[in-house]
């Protein structure tokens, strides 16, 4: 059947049943975007459909069962007295829009991530059911985590990576510790529970048919005749000691919480056709019984490959990385958390999130690989880049989402950066693959003789999703210019001067087209700020144009267009001193705020550190940033609750405060704030790879001076070092190591 008859059939059937004409709706909607060969990436449509399918279950189940004990985000969105309240009314689906906050534990090189929410709820498997811990007081009243007087949560790095949650009740404190470990049987997730203080009568480890996204069905919970645990939908949950009692319930009986005061069940478990089994294993902790219990689960399901041959521990995975010494304890904690997140989310491929975004995008991956290189995890970056090549199509297109044209430039740029950092060279096979990627950019550009208004640029596409509907985004063009220049450099180093000239000229030609397009845009807008696309009005999508400064450095730091772009964003797009993305995200964005800070630092704006400070204040207690932060609740309102791109940008920001690259030189200490230079403080970034070698920097603050020490190990020609510590006289050197006494202004 051809497209026209199919459209006609859909139209007739819909109209005959009283529905609006779907084809007319789609046609009208398409007029708000520029024509593109891909209307919307199918990968994003699939992800959105999955999320809203879950949201449909949420809407159909949650509001009719408010006496159940749900995850805290649900309780807050249902509470009419809470600022997080979200009305349901005409909403077909019900989604977590106020507290998309979680953090993963796990093991290096294993891509399975048990999640912990802000109250300690453990979701051991992707999009699966959860385990919660309840406590019983001396009067026999049962309490969930949300009944606690206060909750503390933090990451614990003392033995790998763990999440500690402290539930402070009236007379006692329940401590939950979630971690992952290698065992003889394979990698496992462990939840350890303990009680301190008087007044706790019992603990209950409970099975919950929900997670941080909403309903997640549990069909069967069994209590085997042998052993000390439960089996939840064929997954064994082992306890450190035998439960004193077990309770089971199904959808018709209601939540098991309401049965805990009844006689315990001797039956072997429960099944539920609706998939709403709840269960509780109760452990007494009074009259001399131990006030602690732990449960252990396989890190992945039986049908999944959990990397049983992989035995990398956290200390080994982090060994050899860049070492930061920051006097601000909160900044140090966030930096340590970001390092763990970055390594955790790069088990082979690299994922921008541990749950919602546990899938691949070249865009996020490029920044995350850049952060891996900057922090010294070069071999891990190399492994990730190997997966990049496997995603190239025969046409030369590096595809993660069809219809996004930024990926080829990003891949070429990050490969060239890798080779410049390591001093390695691509073999002939790899170089040919990269050349094919450059030729794809040449062929993808709109022909100059086609009479198109945007001739010479990349076609309209979806680009970075946070910029809006399909358009001729400069973001794609800037990345393409940088990628072509990077490829030209690789060809030249390989002795292929013909292709070096070809790609250099292609980059120069594309840049000239961009420059002419920007000139016309400046005439229309009456100011130099760079819009996101040629015919787009200035709006929050201008943030995409920051890429021309950071990280690509296509324009000089003092370029008027970059300066006015920063001015526009400061004037129109800040909320609480951070970047608020008005479209799609509709929240405060951590990684885009940090990119704004990077561009401000490069241009010499003194406000760069205020952006950093404000974003640091918005981190969760476990050192994470959701993709977008709700301006009122402070919780996540879009995307993943643990965003890998945000962690990467934090690490790149911290490194660039100490050392950043500009042309053939390195700029030292240009971002260090005065508040870190109190007498007696030592501020350091040791072992950070840069293009051409490895560099370490230390600043020792004295009463009236700062001693700056540096050492560089070059694998090529030494690079000039420009010391630009704010408030101190500038200095330039090419010595590989040394020390300077800098006098305070």
PEFEN-V304505 format. One record per pair of residues at least 12 apart in sequence whose C-alpha atoms are under 6 Angstrom apart, sorted by sequence separation. I is the first residue (numbers start at 1). J is the second residue. D is the distance in Angstrom with one decimal. If there is no record, write none. Layout:
i={I,I}
j={J,J}
d={D,D}
This chain:
i={103,153,164,178,369,445,446,460,488,627,657,685,697,721,103,152,164,178,220,445,459,627,684,697,720,721,102,152,163,177,228,579,597,626,657,684,696,720,102,151,163,177,488,578,626,657,683,696,151,162,176,488,626,627,683,695,728,162,176,247,625,626,682,695,728,150,175,246,247,624,682,694,727,148,149,175,245,246,484,485,694,148,149,174,681,693,148,174,680,693,173,250,256,679,692,693,173,484,679,692,172,677,679,692,712,172,251,711,73,172,250,481,711,171,250,710,171,249,710,249,408,709,248,709,248,708,247,529,708,247,528,578,707,59,246,707,59,246,349,529,530,706,58,348,528,529,706,56,245,705,55,243,244,705,55,243,244,361,589,705,55,243,396,588,704,396,587,588,587,585,587,396,120,223,362,557,558,222,223,557,222,221,221,550,220,549,220,219,219,240,322,240,321,322,665,668,670,239,321,591,665,666,667,668,669,670,219,239,321,665,668,669,218,238,404,217,218,219,238,403,404,474,591,217,218,237,403,404,473,474,237,473,138,472,137,138,137,138,136,137,136,136,135,209,135,134,410,475,134,208,406,409,413,416,133,207,405,409,412,133,207,132,206,413,105,106,132,206,409,467,131,205,131,204,205,131,204,130,204,129,203,129,203,129,130,202,129,202,202,201,201,129,128,195,194,194,193,193,193,192,191,191,190,190,189,189,188,188,189,188,187,466,186,160,58,58,68,108,111,110,109,421,421,420,421,420,371,368,364,371,357,356,337,353,334,353,353,352,353,352,352,338,376,375,376,374,374,326,325,325,41,324,41,324,41,323,323,322,38,322,322,36,36,33,34,33,34,154,155,153,154,101,99,100,98,99,100,98,98,102,103,97,101,100}
j={115,165,176,190,381,457,458,472,500,639,669,697,709,733,116,165,177,191,233,458,472,640,697,710,733,734,116,166,177,191,242,593,611,640,671,698,710,734,117,166,178,192,503,593,641,672,698,711,167,178,192,504,642,643,699,711,744,179,193,264,642,643,699,712,745,168,193,264,265,642,700,712,745,167,168,194,264,265,503,504,713,168,169,194,701,713,169,195,701,714,195,272,278,701,714,715,196,507,702,715,196,701,703,716,736,197,276,736,99,198,276,507,737,198,277,737,199,277,738,278,437,738,278,739,279,739,279,561,740,280,561,611,740,93,280,741,94,281,384,564,565,741,94,384,564,565,742,93,282,742,93,281,282,743,94,282,283,400,628,744,95,283,436,628,744,437,628,629,629,628,630,440,165,268,407,602,603,268,269,603,269,269,270,599,270,599,271,271,272,293,375,294,375,376,719,722,724,294,376,646,720,721,722,723,724,725,275,295,377,721,724,725,275,295,461,275,276,277,296,461,462,532,649,276,277,296,462,463,532,533,297,533,199,533,199,200,200,201,200,201,201,202,202,276,203,203,479,544,204,278,476,479,483,486,204,278,476,480,483,205,279,205,279,486,179,180,206,280,483,541,206,280,207,280,281,208,281,208,282,208,282,209,283,210,211,283,211,284,285,285,286,216,216,291,291,292,292,293,294,294,294,295,295,296,296,297,297,298,299,299,299,584,308,314,214,215,255,344,347,347,347,690,691,691,692,692,648,648,645,652,640,640,623,640,623,642,643,643,644,644,645,647,688,688,689,688,689,683,683,684,401,684,402,685,403,685,686,686,403,687,688,460,461,469,470,470,471,621,622,621,622,636,635,636,635,636,637,636,637,641,642,637,641,641}
d={5.6,4.4,5.7,5.7,5.4,5.4,6.0,4.3,4.3,5.2,5.9,5.4,5.8,5.3,5.5,5.7,4.7,4.6,5.2,4.5,5.9,5.8,5.6,4.5,6.0,5.9,5.5,5.0,5.6,5.7,4.6,5.0,5.8,5.6,4.0,4.3,5.5,4.8,4.5,5.6,5.2,5.1,5.2,5.7,4.1,5.5,5.7,5.4,4.9,5.5,5.7,5.6,5.4,5.6,5.1,5.8,5.6,4.5,4.7,5.6,5.9,5.5,5.7,4.3,5.6,5.3,5.7,5.8,5.3,5.6,4.7,5.6,5.5,5.7,5.7,5.3,5.6,5.9,5.6,5.7,5.2,5.5,5.4,5.7,5.4,5.5,4.9,4.6,5.5,4.3,5.7,5.6,5.7,4.8,5.7,5.5,5.3,5.5,4.5,5.9,5.6,5.3,5.2,5.7,5.0,4.3,5.2,5.7,5.7,5.7,5.7,4.9,4.0,5.8,4.5,5.3,5.7,5.8,5.7,5.3,6.0,5.8,5.9,4.3,4.4,5.4,5.5,5.1,5.2,5.2,4.8,5.9,5.5,5.5,5.7,4.6,5.1,4.6,5.1,4.7,5.9,5.9,5.6,5.5,5.9,4.2,5.1,4.4,5.2,5.5,4.4,5.7,5.7,4.5,4.6,5.5,5.3,5.5,4.8,5.3,5.2,5.3,4.9,5.3,5.9,4.5,4.8,4.8,5.0,5.9,5.3,5.4,5.6,4.8,5.8,5.9,5.7,5.6,5.5,4.7,4.1,5.4,5.5,5.6,5.8,5.9,4.4,5.6,5.3,5.9,4.7,5.3,5.7,5.3,5.5,5.9,4.8,5.7,4.5,4.5,4.8,5.0,4.9,4.7,5.9,4.8,4.2,4.3,5.8,5.9,5.9,4.9,4.7,5.3,5.6,4.7,5.4,5.9,5.2,5.4,5.3,5.9,5.7,5.8,5.4,5.8,5.9,4.5,5.6,5.5,5.2,4.5,4.9,5.4,5.5,5.7,4.6,5.4,5.8,5.3,5.3,5.0,5.8,5.9,4.5,5.8,6.0,5.8,5.1,5.7,4.4,4.8,4.5,5.6,5.6,5.4,5.8,4.2,4.7,4.7,5.1,5.9,5.5,5.5,5.9,5.2,5.1,4.2,4.1,4.8,5.5,5.7,4.9,5.8,5.3,5.9,5.3,5.1,4.3,5.9,5.8,5.0,5.2,5.3,5.9,5.5,6.0,4.2,5.0,5.5,5.2,5.3,5.6,5.3,5.5,4.0,5.4,5.3,5.8,4.1,5.5,5.3,5.8,4.5,5.8,5.3,5.5,4.4,5.2,4.4,5.5,6.0,5.6,5.0,6.0,5.9,5.4,5.5,5.6,5.5,3.8,5.4,4.0,4.8,5.5,5.9,5.3,5.2,5.7,5.6,5.9,5.1,5.6,5.7,5.1,5.7,4.9,5.7,5.4,4.3,5.8,4.7,5.8,5.6,5.9,5.7,5.5,5.4,5.3,4.8,5.7,5.6,5.4,4.7,6.0,5.7,5.1,5.6,5.1,4.9,5.3,5.3,5.9,5.3,5.4,5.1,5.1,5.6,5.4,5.9,4.7,5.7,4.3,4.1,5.5,4.7,5.9,5.7,4.8,5.1,5.7,4.4,4.3,5.0}
